[in-house]
Amino acid sequence: MTITLNHFSAAAVFALFASIVFGITHRDTTREMVRYGLYCFAMFLGGVFVAGWAMWLLRR
Amino acid sequence: MANSTTEKTRVAEAQPLSMMAVLAPALGWLIPGAGHIIQRRWIRGLLLFVSIATLFLLGLAMQGRIYKANGGDILDMLGFVGDVGAGALYIVTLANDWGQGAIAFATADYGTKFMIVAGLLNFIAVADAYHIAIGKKR
């Protein structure tokens, strides 16, 4: 079986699962875990958009 | 402040090594999330297993390459260290000769990174299971 993901979906899948693990392992209470997981996910995806626009500007 | 830290270190050193402090990290390495599950952190363990296993299997399905111990190149060795963190997933992949990588797919390199990161994330999960076992974390 071969799965082909585009750049954005690969980054989104990576961000989702990495954020879950970071949330669980880096905080103590359930509420803090959820908050930190969401924060990591937002930072990952934010970083993707910032890097994407930076590359677009560099290419022009 | 410094005395307080020294005191904590001494208390930590004085604690005997429990069976769980050895078993949880070992099992957690072999099966991602199992270190949490045997300590009755069911949801955390399940979420860790699903996240790490899915990332690893997606990497495999994306035609990612698995690194071997005798790669020779320093970067290959680092890749091996990351991959081996996935425990049984890595062992099964290696035993079945999967994960040979395909140059034909541009996203195969993403797959390789997915598998390395899955192993590295499992190392973090193993450390977390150990911290729960020694009572450093709830």
N, CA and C atoms of all chains as a GROMACS GRO file, in nm:
protein
  594
    1MET      N    1   0.084  -0.120   0.000
    1MET     CA    2   0.000   0.000   0.000
    1MET      C    3   0.088   0.125   0.000
    2THR      N    4   0.056   0.216  -0.088
    2THR     CA    5   0.133   0.340  -0.094
    2THR      C    6   0.040   0.459  -0.072
    3ILE      N    7   0.080   0.544   0.018
    3ILE     CA    8   0.005   0.666   0.044
    3ILE      C    9   0.089   0.784  -0.002
    4THR      N   10   0.027   0.872  -0.078
    4THR     CA   11   0.098   0.991  -0.123
    4THR      C   12   0.029   1.114  -0.063
    5LEU      N   13   0.096   1.181   0.026
    5LEU     CA   14   0.042   1.302   0.086
    5LEU      C   15   0.109   1.423   0.024
    6ASN      N   16   0.032   1.531   0.008
    6ASN     CA   17   0.098   1.654  -0.041
    6ASN      C   18   0.170   1.721   0.076
    7HIS      N   19   0.243   1.826   0.048
    7HIS     CA   20   0.327   1.889   0.150
    7HIS      C   21   0.246   1.934   0.271
    8PHE      N   22   0.132   1.999   0.243
    8PHE     CA   23   0.054   2.054   0.355
    8PHE      C   24  -0.008   1.943   0.439
    9SER      N   25  -0.067   1.843   0.374
    9SER     CA   26  -0.132   1.738   0.454
    9SER      C   27  -0.027   1.658   0.534
   10ALA      N   28   0.092   1.640   0.477
   10ALA     CA   29   0.199   1.571   0.551
   10ALA      C   30   0.237   1.653   0.674
   11ALA      N   31   0.248   1.785   0.658
   11ALA     CA   32   0.282   1.872   0.772
   11ALA      C   33   0.171   1.872   0.875
   12ALA      N   34   0.045   1.870   0.830
   12ALA     CA   35  -0.069   1.873   0.922
   12ALA      C   36  -0.078   1.743   1.002
   13VAL      N   37  -0.055   1.629   0.936
   13VAL     CA   38  -0.058   1.499   1.005
   13VAL      C   39   0.055   1.492   1.108
   14PHE      N   40   0.173   1.537   1.065
   14PHE     CA   41   0.288   1.540   1.155
   14PHE      C   42   0.257   1.628   1.277
   15ALA      N   43   0.202   1.747   1.252
   15ALA     CA   44   0.171   1.841   1.361
   15ALA      C   45   0.070   1.781   1.458
   16LEU      N   46  -0.031   1.714   1.404
   16LEU     CA   47  -0.136   1.655   1.489
   16LEU      C   48  -0.078   1.552   1.587
   17PHE      N   49  -0.005   1.455   1.533
   17PHE     CA   50   0.043   1.346   1.619
   17PHE      C   51   0.157   1.392   1.713
   18ALA      N   52   0.244   1.478   1.663
   18ALA     CA   53   0.351   1.530   1.749
   18ALA      C   54   0.292   1.614   1.863
   19SER      N   55   0.187   1.690   1.833
   19SER     CA   56   0.123   1.774   1.936
   19SER      C   57   0.057   1.689   2.043
   20ILE      N   58  -0.005   1.579   2.003
   20ILE     CA   59  -0.067   1.489   2.102
   20ILE      C   60   0.038   1.436   2.200
   21VAL      N   61   0.150   1.389   2.143
   21VAL     CA   62   0.256   1.333   2.229
   21VAL      C   63   0.317   1.443   2.318
   22PHE      N   64   0.342   1.560   2.260
   22PHE     CA   65   0.398   1.671   2.339
   22PHE      C   66   0.303   1.709   2.452
   23GLY      N   67   0.174   1.718   2.421
   23GLY     CA   68   0.075   1.756   2.522
   23GLY      C   69   0.074   1.658   2.638
   24ILE      N   70   0.072   1.529   2.608
   24ILE     CA   71   0.065   1.426   2.713
   24ILE      C   72   0.193   1.424   2.797
   25THR      N   73   0.307   1.437   2.731
   25THR     CA   74   0.433   1.416   2.802
   25THR      C   75   0.488   1.541   2.872
   26HIS      N   76   0.444   1.659   2.830
   26HIS     CA   77   0.504   1.781   2.885
   26HIS      C   78   0.422   1.849   2.993
   27ARG      N   79   0.301   1.802   3.020
   27ARG     CA   80   0.218   1.866   3.122
   27ARG      C   81   0.160   1.761   3.217
   28ASP      N   82   0.113   1.809   3.333
   28ASP     CA   83   0.068   1.717   3.438
   28ASP      C   84  -0.082   1.690   3.440
   29THR      N   85  -0.162   1.794   3.428
   29THR     CA   86  -0.308   1.773   3.437
   29THR      C   87  -0.370   1.763   3.298
   30THR      N   88  -0.489   1.704   3.294
   30THR     CA   89  -0.556   1.682   3.164
   30THR      C   90  -0.582   1.816   3.093
   31ARG      N   91  -0.630   1.913   3.170
   31ARG     CA   92  -0.660   2.044   3.112
   31ARG      C   93  -0.535   2.108   3.050
   32GLU      N   94  -0.424   2.101   3.125
   32GLU     CA   95  -0.299   2.158   3.074
   32GLU      C   96  -0.248   2.082   2.952
   33MET      N   97  -0.269   1.950   2.953
   33MET     CA   98  -0.226   1.868   2.838
   33MET      C   99  -0.299   1.911   2.711
   34VAL      N  100  -0.432   1.929   2.724
   34VAL     CA  101  -0.512   1.969   2.607
   34VAL      C  102  -0.469   2.107   2.559
   35ARG      N  103  -0.452   2.197   2.652
   35ARG     CA  104  -0.413   2.334   2.616
   35ARG      C  105  -0.276   2.337   2.548
   36TYR      N  106  -0.181   2.263   2.604
   36TYR     CA  107  -0.045   2.262   2.547
   36TYR      C  108  -0.043   2.191   2.411
   37GLY      N  109  -0.123   2.085   2.399
   37GLY     CA  110  -0.132   2.014   2.271
   37GLY      C  111  -0.188   2.105   2.162
   38LEU      N  112  -0.293   2.180   2.196
   38LEU     CA  113  -0.351   2.274   2.099
   38LEU      C  114  -0.252   2.386   2.065
   39TYR      N  115  -0.178   2.431   2.167
   39TYR     CA  116  -0.078   2.536   2.145
   39TYR      C  117   0.031   2.486   2.048
   40CYS      N  118   0.079   2.363   2.072
   40CYS     CA  119   0.183   2.306   1.984
   40CYS      C  120   0.131   2.291   1.842
   41PHE      N  121   0.006   2.243   1.830
   41PHE     CA  122  -0.053   2.224   1.697
   41PHE      C  123  -0.062   2.359   1.623
   42ALA      N  124  -0.107   2.460   1.694
   42ALA     CA  125  -0.118   2.594   1.632
   42ALA      C  126   0.019   2.646   1.592
   43MET      N  127   0.120   2.623   1.677
   43MET     CA  128   0.255   2.670   1.645
   43MET      C  129   0.313   2.597   1.524
   44PHE      N  130   0.290   2.465   1.519
   44PHE     CA  131   0.338   2.386   1.404
   44PHE      C  132   0.277   2.439   1.275
   45LEU      N  133   0.141   2.451   1.276
   45LEU     CA  134   0.074   2.495   1.153
   45LEU      C  135   0.107   2.640   1.121
   46GLY      N  136   0.117   2.723   1.225
   46GLY     CA  137   0.158   2.862   1.205
   46GLY      C  138   0.295   2.869   1.140
   47GLY      N  139   0.385   2.784   1.187
   47GLY     CA  140   0.520   2.778   1.132
   47GLY      C  141   0.519   2.737   0.986
   48VAL      N  142   0.428   2.646   0.951
   48VAL     CA  143   0.416   2.602   0.811
   48VAL      C  144   0.375   2.720   0.722
   49PHE      N  145   0.276   2.797   0.770
   49PHE     CA  146   0.229   2.911   0.690
   49PHE      C  147   0.338   3.019   0.679
   50VAL      N  148   0.406   3.047   0.791
   50VAL     CA  149   0.512   3.148   0.790
   50VAL      C  150   0.624   3.106   0.696
   51ALA      N  151   0.666   2.978   0.705
   51ALA     CA  152   0.773   2.928   0.618
   51ALA      C  153   0.729   2.930   0.472
   52GLY      N  154   0.601   2.896   0.449
   52GLY     CA  155   0.548   2.896   0.312
   52GLY      C  156   0.550   3.035   0.250
   53TRP      N  157   0.503   3.134   0.326
   53TRP     CA  158   0.505   3.271   0.275
   53TRP      C  159   0.648   3.322   0.261
   54ALA      N  160   0.737   3.285   0.352
   54ALA     CA  161   0.877   3.328   0.342
   54ALA      C  162   0.940   3.274   0.214
   55MET      N  163   0.911   3.148   0.182
   55MET     CA  164   0.967   3.090   0.060
   55MET      C  165   0.907   3.156  -0.064
   56TRP      N  166   0.777   3.189  -0.056
   56TRP     CA  167   0.712   3.256  -0.168
   56TRP      C  168   0.776   3.393  -0.194
   57LEU      N  169   0.805   3.466  -0.083
   57LEU     CA  170   0.868   3.597  -0.097
   57LEU      C  171   1.011   3.585  -0.150
   58LEU      N  172   1.084   3.484  -0.103
   58LEU     CA  173   1.221   3.464  -0.150
   58LEU      C  174   1.226   3.430  -0.298
   59ARG      N  175   1.123   3.361  -0.344
   59ARG     CA  176   1.122   3.314  -0.484
   59ARG      C  177   1.092   3.429  -0.580
   60ARG      N  178   1.025   3.534  -0.530
   60ARG     CA  179   0.987   3.645  -0.618
   60ARG      C  180   1.105   3.735  -0.653
   61MET      N  181   1.817   2.786   4.814
   61MET     CA  182   1.774   2.736   4.682
   61MET      C  183   1.860   2.616   4.641
   62ALA      N  184   1.994   2.639   4.648
   62ALA     CA  185   2.085   2.531   4.609
   62ALA      C  186   2.073   2.413   4.705
   63ASN      N  187   2.054   2.447   4.836
   63ASN     CA  188   2.041   2.341   4.935
   63ASN      C  189   1.914   2.260   4.911
   64SER      N  190   1.806   2.333   4.873
   64SER     CA  191   1.678   2.267   4.845
   64SER      C  192   1.692   2.168   4.730
   65THR      N  193   1.762   2.211   4.624
   65THR     CA  194   1.783   2.124   4.507
   65THR      C  195   1.865   2.002   4.546
   66THR      N  196   1.970   2.025   4.626
   66THR     CA  197   2.056   1.915   4.670
   66THR      C  198   1.975   1.816   4.753
   67GLU      N  199   1.887   1.872   4.837
   67GLU     CA  200   1.802   1.788   4.924
   67GLU      C  201   1.713   1.698   4.839
   68LYS      N  202   1.650   1.759   4.735
   68LYS     CA  203   1.562   1.682   4.646
   68LYS      C  204   1.638   1.571   4.576
   69THR      N  205   1.760   1.604   4.530
   69THR     CA  206   1.843   1.506   4.461
   69THR      C  207   1.874   1.388   4.552
   70ARG      N  208   1.904   1.420   4.679
   70ARG     CA  209   1.936   1.314   4.774
   70ARG      C  210   1.815   1.224   4.799
   71VAL      N  211   1.697   1.289   4.811
   71VAL     CA  212   1.574   1.212   4.834
   71VAL      C  213   1.548   1.119   4.716
   72ALA      N  214   1.568   1.175   4.593
   72ALA     CA  215   1.546   1.094   4.473
   72ALA      C  216   1.644   0.977   4.468
   73GLU      N  217   1.769   1.003   4.509
   73GLU     CA  218   1.869   0.897   4.507
   73GLU      C  219   1.840   0.789   4.611
   74ALA      N  220   1.780   0.833   4.721
   74ALA     CA  221   1.756   0.740   4.830
   74ALA      C  222   1.644   0.641   4.800
   75GLN      N  223   1.553   0.679   4.706
   75GLN     CA  224   1.441   0.591   4.674
   75GLN      C  225   1.490   0.463   4.607
   76PRO      N  226   1.441   0.348   4.654
   76PRO     CA  227   1.482   0.223   4.588
   76PRO      C  228   1.418   0.213   4.449
   77LEU      N  229   1.490   0.149   4.358
   77LEU     CA  230   1.440   0.133   4.222
   77LEU      C  231   1.329   0.028   4.221
   78SER      N  232   1.208   0.071   4.193
   78SER     CA  233   1.096  -0.023   4.195
   78SER      C  234   1.092  -0.103   4.065
   79MET      N  235   1.015  -0.210   4.069
   79MET     CA  236   0.999  -0.296   3.952
   79MET      C  237   0.933  -0.218   3.838
   80MET      N  238   0.836  -0.135   3.876
   80MET     CA  239   0.763  -0.057   3.775
   80MET      C  240   0.854   0.043   3.704
   81ALA      N  241   0.952   0.098   3.777
   81ALA     CA  242   1.044   0.196   3.719
   81ALA      C  243   1.133   0.134   3.611
   82VAL      N  244   1.145   0.003   3.611
   82VAL     CA  245   1.223  -0.068   3.509
   82VAL      C  246   1.129  -0.120   3.400
   83LEU      N  247   1.016  -0.177   3.444
   83LEU     CA  248   0.923  -0.241   3.351
   83LEU      C  249   0.852  -0.140   3.260
   84ALA      N  250   0.807  -0.029   3.318
   84ALA     CA  251   0.729   0.069   3.240
   84ALA      C  252   0.809   0.126   3.121
   85PRO      N  253   0.932   0.173   3.143
   85PRO     CA  254   1.008   0.223   3.027
   85PRO      C  255   1.040   0.114   2.926
   86ALA      N  256   1.074  -0.006   2.975
   86ALA     CA  257   1.109  -0.115   2.883
   86ALA      C  258   0.991  -0.154   2.795
   87LEU      N  259   0.876  -0.170   2.860
   87LEU     CA  260   0.754  -0.207   2.785
   87LEU      C  261   0.708  -0.091   2.696
   88GLY      N  262   0.726   0.031   2.748
   88GLY     CA  263   0.688   0.150   2.671
   88GLY      C  264   0.772   0.166   2.546
   89TRP      N  265   0.898   0.124   2.554
   89TRP     CA  266   0.982   0.130   2.433
   89TRP      C  267   0.937   0.024   2.332
   90LEU      N  268   0.910  -0.097   2.383
   90LEU     CA  269   0.873  -0.206   2.292
   90LEU      C  270   0.739  -0.180   2.224
   91ILE      N  271   0.639  -0.141   2.304
   91ILE     CA  272   0.508  -0.109   2.249
   91ILE      C  273   0.474   0.033   2.292
   92PRO      N  274   0.472   0.128   2.198
   92PRO     CA  275   0.447   0.267   2.236
   92PRO      C  276   0.318   0.281   2.318
   93GLY      N  277   0.327   0.350   2.429
   93GLY     CA  278   0.210   0.374   2.515
   93GLY      C  279   0.187   0.266   2.620
   94ALA      N  280   0.251   0.151   2.606
   94ALA     CA  281   0.230   0.040   2.700
   94ALA      C  282   0.282   0.074   2.840
   95GLY      N  283   0.385   0.157   2.847
   95GLY     CA  284   0.439   0.200   2.976
   95GLY      C  285   0.338   0.278   3.057
   96HIS      N  286   0.252   0.352   2.988
   96HIS     CA  287   0.145   0.426   3.054
   96HIS      C  288   0.028   0.334   3.088
   97ILE      N  289  -0.002   0.242   2.996
   97ILE     CA  290  -0.118   0.154   3.014
   97ILE      C  291  -0.099   0.064   3.137
   98ILE      N  292   0.022   0.010   3.158
   98ILE     CA  293   0.041  -0.077   3.275
   98ILE      C  294   0.039   0.001   3.406
   99GLN      N  295   0.045   0.133   3.395
   99GLN     CA  296   0.032   0.216   3.516
   99GLN      C  297  -0.108   0.278   3.526
  100ARG      N  298  -0.200   0.218   3.454
  100ARG     CA  299  -0.342   0.256   3.456
  100ARG      C  300  -0.369   0.396   3.401
  101ARG      N  301  -0.281   0.446   3.314
  101ARG     CA  302  -0.309   0.571   3.242
  101ARG      C  303  -0.359   0.530   3.105
  102TRP      N  304  -0.483   0.479   3.104
  102TRP     CA  305  -0.538   0.415   2.984
  102TRP      C  306  -0.545   0.509   2.864
  103ILE      N  307  -0.608   0.624   2.887
  103ILE     CA  308  -0.631   0.715   2.773
  103ILE      C  309  -0.500   0.769   2.719
  104ARG      N  310  -0.411   0.809   2.811
  104ARG     CA  311  -0.279   0.859   2.767
  104ARG      C  312  -0.204   0.752   2.688
  105GLY      N  313  -0.205   0.630   2.740
  105GLY     CA  314  -0.135   0.520   2.673
  105GLY      C  315  -0.192   0.492   2.535
  106LEU      N  316  -0.324   0.494   2.527
  106LEU     CA  317  -0.390   0.468   2.398
  106LEU      C  318  -0.359   0.578   2.297
  107LEU      N  319  -0.366   0.702   2.344
  107LEU     CA  320  -0.336   0.815   2.255
  107LEU      C  321  -0.191   0.812   2.208
  108LEU      N  322  -0.101   0.776   2.298
  108LEU     CA  323   0.041   0.767   2.260
  108LEU      C  324   0.062   0.657   2.157
  109PHE      N  325  -0.004   0.541   2.181
  109PHE     CA  326   0.009   0.430   2.087
  109PHE      C  327  -0.043   0.469   1.949
  110VAL      N  328  -0.163   0.525   1.947
  110VAL     CA  329  -0.225   0.562   1.818
  110VAL      C  330  -0.137   0.665   1.745
  111SER      N  331  -0.090   0.766   1.819
  111SER     CA  332  -0.011   0.873   1.755
  111SER      C  333   0.120   0.820   1.699
  112ILE      N  334   0.194   0.747   1.781
  112ILE     CA  335   0.327   0.701   1.739
  112ILE      C  336   0.317   0.592   1.632
  113ALA      N  337   0.225   0.497   1.653
  113ALA     CA  338   0.211   0.389   1.555
  113ALA      C  339   0.160   0.442   1.420
  114THR      N  340   0.064   0.535   1.425
  114THR     CA  341   0.012   0.591   1.299
  114THR      C  342   0.121   0.665   1.224
  115LEU      N  343   0.200   0.744   1.298
  115LEU     CA  344   0.308   0.821   1.233
  115LEU      C  345   0.409   0.725   1.168
  116PHE      N  346   0.443   0.620   1.240
  116PHE     CA  347   0.540   0.523   1.187
  116PHE      C  348   0.484   0.451   1.065
  117LEU      N  349   0.359   0.402   1.077
  117LEU     CA  350   0.299   0.326   0.966
  117LEU      C  351   0.272   0.415   0.844
  118LEU      N  352   0.237   0.541   0.870
  118LEU     CA  353   0.220   0.633   0.757
  118LEU      C  354   0.353   0.652   0.685
  119GLY      N  355   0.459   0.664   0.763
  119GLY     CA  356   0.593   0.678   0.704
  119GLY      C  357   0.627   0.558   0.617
  120LEU      N  358   0.590   0.440   0.666
  120LEU     CA  359   0.615   0.317   0.591
  120LEU      C  360   0.532   0.316   0.462
  121ALA      N  361   0.404   0.356   0.475
  121ALA     CA  362   0.314   0.358   0.358
  121ALA      C  363   0.355   0.465   0.257
  122MET      N  364   0.428   0.567   0.304
  122MET     CA  365   0.476   0.672   0.212
  122MET      C  366   0.608   0.632   0.147
  123GLN      N  367   0.644   0.504   0.160
  123GLN     CA  368   0.766   0.448   0.101
  123GLN      C  369   0.892   0.504   0.166
  124GLY      N  370   0.881   0.533   0.297
  124GLY     CA  371   0.998   0.582   0.370
  124GLY      C  372   1.103   0.474   0.385
  125ARG      N  373   1.225   0.518   0.414
  125ARG     CA  374   1.338   0.424   0.426
  125ARG      C  375   1.368   0.400   0.574
  126ILE      N  376   1.396   0.275   0.607
  126ILE     CA  377   1.434   0.240   0.745
  126ILE      C  378   1.587   0.233   0.752
  127TYR      N  379   1.641   0.286   0.861
  127TYR     CA  380   1.787   0.284   0.877
  127TYR      C  381   1.831   0.160   0.954
  128LYS      N  382   1.947   0.111   0.919
  128LYS     CA  383   2.002  -0.007   0.988
  128LYS      C  384   2.123   0.034   1.073
  129ALA      N  385   2.158  -0.054   1.167
  129ALA     CA  386   2.265  -0.022   1.263
  129ALA      C  387   2.400  -0.002   1.195
  130ASN      N  388   2.425  -0.080   1.091
  130ASN     CA  389   2.557  -0.075   1.027
  130ASN      C  390   2.554   0.010   0.901
  131GLY      N  391   2.496   0.129   0.911
  131GLY     CA  392   2.484   0.217   0.795
  131GLY      C  393   2.617   0.273   0.748
  132GLY      N  394   2.713   0.288   0.841
  132GLY     CA  395   2.844   0.340   0.804
  132GLY      C  396   2.851   0.491   0.815
  133ASP      N  397   2.760   0.561   0.748
  133ASP     CA  398   2.757   0.706   0.749
  133ASP      C  399   2.703   0.756   0.884
  134ILE      N  400   2.756   0.868   0.933
  134ILE     CA  401   2.715   0.922   1.063
  134ILE      C  402   2.566   0.960   1.062
  135LEU      N  403   2.519   1.014   0.950
  135LEU     CA  404   2.377   1.051   0.941
  135LEU      C  405   2.287   0.927   0.944
  136ASP      N  406   2.337   0.818   0.883
  136ASP     CA  407   2.262   0.692   0.887
  136ASP      C  408   2.252   0.639   1.030
  137MET      N  409   2.361   0.658   1.106
  137MET     CA  410   2.360   0.612   1.245
  137MET      C  411   2.259   0.692   1.327
  138LEU      N  412   2.254   0.824   1.302
  138LEU     CA  413   2.156   0.908   1.372
  138LEU      C  414   2.013   0.868   1.334
  139GLY      N  415   1.995   0.836   1.207
  139GLY     CA  416   1.864   0.788   1.161
  139GLY      C  417   1.826   0.658   1.230
  140PHE      N  418   1.926   0.572   1.248
  140PHE     CA  419   1.902   0.444   1.316
  140PHE      C  420   1.859   0.469   1.461
  141VAL      N  421   1.927   0.562   1.528
  141VAL     CA  422   1.892   0.593   1.668
  141VAL      C  423   1.746   0.639   1.676
  142GLY      N  424   1.705   0.722   1.582
  142GLY     CA  425   1.565   0.767   1.580
  142GLY      C  426   1.470   0.651   1.553
  143ASP      N  427   1.501   0.572   1.451
  143ASP     CA  428   1.413   0.460   1.412
  143ASP      C  429   1.397   0.357   1.523
  144VAL      N  430   1.507   0.326   1.591
  144VAL     CA  431   1.505   0.218   1.690
  144VAL      C  432   1.416   0.254   1.811
  145GLY      N  433   1.389   0.382   1.827
  145GLY     CA  434   1.299   0.425   1.935
  145GLY      C  435   1.158   0.371   1.921
  146ALA      N  436   1.120   0.334   1.801
  146ALA     CA  437   0.984   0.284   1.778
  146ALA      C  438   0.964   0.140   1.828
  147GLY      N  439   1.069   0.078   1.878
  147GLY     CA  440   1.059  -0.054   1.942
  147GLY      C  441   1.015  -0.165   1.848
  148ALA      N  442   0.904  -0.229   1.883
  148ALA     CA  443   0.857  -0.345   1.806
  148ALA      C  444   0.822  -0.307   1.662
  149LEU      N  445   0.775  -0.186   1.642
  149LEU     CA  446   0.742  -0.142   1.505
  149LEU      C  447   0.867  -0.147   1.418
  150TYR      N  448   0.980  -0.103   1.474
  150TYR     CA  449   1.106  -0.105   1.401
  150TYR      C  450   1.153  -0.250   1.378
  151ILE      N  451   1.142  -0.331   1.483
  151ILE     CA  452   1.190  -0.470   1.474
  151ILE      C  453   1.111  -0.547   1.368
  152VAL      N  454   0.978  -0.531   1.370
  152VAL     CA  455   0.893  -0.601   1.272
  152VAL      C  456   0.924  -0.553   1.130
  153THR      N  457   0.941  -0.422   1.116
  153THR     CA  458   0.972  -0.365   0.984
  153THR      C  459   1.104  -0.421   0.930
  154LEU      N  460   1.202  -0.426   1.018
  154LEU     CA  461   1.334  -0.476   0.978
  154LEU      C  462   1.329  -0.626   0.946
  155ALA      N  463   1.254  -0.700   1.028
  155ALA     CA  464   1.246  -0.846   1.009
  155ALA      C  465   1.178  -0.882   0.876
  156ASN      N  466   1.081  -0.801   0.837
  156ASN     CA  467   1.009  -0.828   0.712
  156ASN      C  468   1.072  -0.761   0.590
  157ASP      N  469   1.185  -0.693   0.615
  157ASP     CA  470   1.256  -0.625   0.507
  157ASP      C  471   1.170  -0.518   0.439
  158TRP      N  472   1.082  -0.456   0.519
  158TRP     CA  473   1.004  -0.344   0.466
  158TRP      C  474   1.087  -0.217   0.480
  159GLY      N  475   1.033  -0.107   0.430
  159GLY     CA  476   1.099   0.022   0.448
  159GLY      C  477   1.228   0.035   0.370
  160GLN      N  478   1.225  -0.011   0.246
  160GLN     CA  479   1.345   0.001   0.163
  160GLN      C  480   1.355   0.136   0.094
  161GLY      N  481   1.245   0.212   0.097
  161GLY     CA  482   1.247   0.345   0.036
  161GLY      C  483   1.234   0.338  -0.114
  162ALA      N  484   1.170   0.440  -0.170
  162ALA     CA  485   1.151   0.445  -0.315
  162ALA      C  486   1.189   0.584  -0.364
  163ILE      N  487   1.288   0.588  -0.450
  163ILE     CA  488   1.334   0.718  -0.500
  163ILE      C  489   1.229   0.778  -0.594
  164ALA      N  490   1.140   0.692  -0.649
  164ALA     CA  491   1.040   0.738  -0.745
  164ALA      C  492   0.941   0.837  -0.682
  165PHE      N  493   0.920   0.827  -0.550
  165PHE     CA  494   0.824   0.915  -0.485
  165PHE      C  495   0.895   1.031  -0.415
  166ALA      N  496   0.850   1.152  -0.448
  166ALA     CA  497   0.911   1.270  -0.383
  166ALA      C  498   0.878   1.272  -0.234
  167THR      N  499   0.762   1.218  -0.198
  167THR     CA  500   0.720   1.223  -0.056
  167THR      C  501   0.780   1.109   0.027
  168ALA      N  502   0.857   1.021  -0.038
  168ALA     CA  503   0.918   0.910   0.037
  168ALA      C  504   1.012   0.963   0.145
  169ASP      N  505   1.075   1.077   0.118
  169ASP     CA  506   1.165   1.136   0.218
  169ASP      C  507   1.087   1.181   0.341
  170TYR      N  508   0.965   1.229   0.318
  170TYR     CA  509   0.878   1.263   0.432
  170TYR      C  510   0.851   1.137   0.514
  171GLY      N  511   0.827   1.028   0.445
  171GLY     CA  512   0.800   0.901   0.514
  171GLY      C  513   0.916   0.860   0.602
  172THR      N  514   1.038   0.877   0.550
  172THR     CA  515   1.158   0.845   0.629
  172THR      C  516   1.162   0.930   0.756
  173LYS      N  517   1.132   1.058   0.741
  173LYS     CA  518   1.133   1.149   0.858
  173LYS      C  519   1.021   1.114   0.955
  174PHE      N  520   0.906   1.076   0.902
  174PHE     CA  521   0.793   1.035   0.988
  174PHE      C  522   0.835   0.920   1.080
  175MET      N  523   0.905   0.822   1.023
  175MET     CA  524   0.945   0.705   1.102
  175MET      C  525   1.050   0.743   1.207
  176ILE      N  526   1.144   0.830   1.170
  176ILE     CA  527   1.245   0.874   1.268
  176ILE      C  528   1.177   0.949   1.382
  177VAL      N  529   1.087   1.040   1.346
  177VAL     CA  530   1.020   1.121   1.449
  177VAL      C  531   0.932   1.033   1.538
  178ALA      N  532   0.867   0.932   1.480
  178ALA     CA  533   0.786   0.840   1.561
  178ALA      C  534   0.873   0.775   1.669
  179GLY      N  535   0.993   0.733   1.631
  179GLY     CA  536   1.085   0.672   1.727
  179GLY      C  537   1.130   0.772   1.833
  180LEU      N  538   1.159   0.895   1.791
  180LEU     CA  539   1.203   0.997   1.887
  180LEU      C  540   1.090   1.035   1.983
  181LEU      N  541   0.969   1.043   1.930
  181LEU     CA  542   0.853   1.072   2.017
  181LEU      C  543   0.833   0.960   2.118
  182ASN      N  544   0.861   0.837   2.076
  182ASN     CA  545   0.847   0.724   2.170
  182ASN      C  546   0.951   0.733   2.282
  183PHE      N  547   1.069   0.784   2.251
  183PHE     CA  548   1.170   0.805   2.357
  183PHE      C  549   1.116   0.902   2.463
  184ILE      N  550   1.046   1.007   2.417
  184ILE     CA  551   0.988   1.103   2.512
  184ILE      C  552   0.879   1.034   2.594
  185ALA      N  553   0.798   0.951   2.528
  185ALA     CA  554   0.691   0.878   2.599
  185ALA      C  555   0.750   0.782   2.702
  186VAL      N  556   0.863   0.720   2.668
  186VAL     CA  557   0.931   0.627   2.761
  186VAL      C  558   0.978   0.704   2.885
  187ALA      N  559   1.038   0.821   2.863
  187ALA     CA  560   1.084   0.904   2.976
  187ALA      C  561   0.966   0.945   3.063
  188ASP      N  562   0.853   0.975   2.999
  188ASP     CA  563   0.733   1.014   3.074
  188ASP      C  564   0.681   0.897   3.158
  189ALA      N  565   0.682   0.778   3.101
  189ALA     CA  566   0.637   0.658   3.175
  189ALA      C  567   0.728   0.634   3.296
  190TYR      N  568   0.857   0.658   3.277
  190TYR     CA  569   0.952   0.643   3.389
  190TYR      C  570   0.922   0.744   3.500
  191HIS      N  571   0.896   0.869   3.460
  191HIS     CA  572   0.865   0.973   3.559
  191HIS      C  573   0.738   0.940   3.637
  192ILE      N  574   0.640   0.882   3.571
  192ILE     CA  575   0.518   0.840   3.641
  192ILE      C  576   0.552   0.728   3.740
  193ALA      N  577   0.635   0.634   3.695
  193ALA     CA  578   0.670   0.518   3.779
  193ALA      C  579   0.746   0.558   3.905
  194ILE      N  580   0.830   0.661   3.896
  194ILE     CA  581   0.906   0.702   4.016
  194ILE      C  582   0.833   0.807   4.097
  195GLY      N  583   0.714   0.845   4.052
  195GLY     CA  584   0.631   0.939   4.127
  195GLY      C  585   0.663   1.085   4.103
  196LYS      N  586   0.744   1.112   4.002
  196LYS     CA  587   0.778   1.251   3.970
  196LYS      C  588   0.662   1.321   3.899
  197LYS      N  589   0.578   1.241   3.835
  197LYS     CA  590   0.461   1.295   3.763
  197LYS      C  591   0.341   1.209   3.798
  198ARG      N  592   0.223   1.270   3.800
  198ARG     CA  593   0.101   1.195   3.831
  198ARG      C  594   0.052   1.116   3.712
   0.00000   0.00000   0.00000
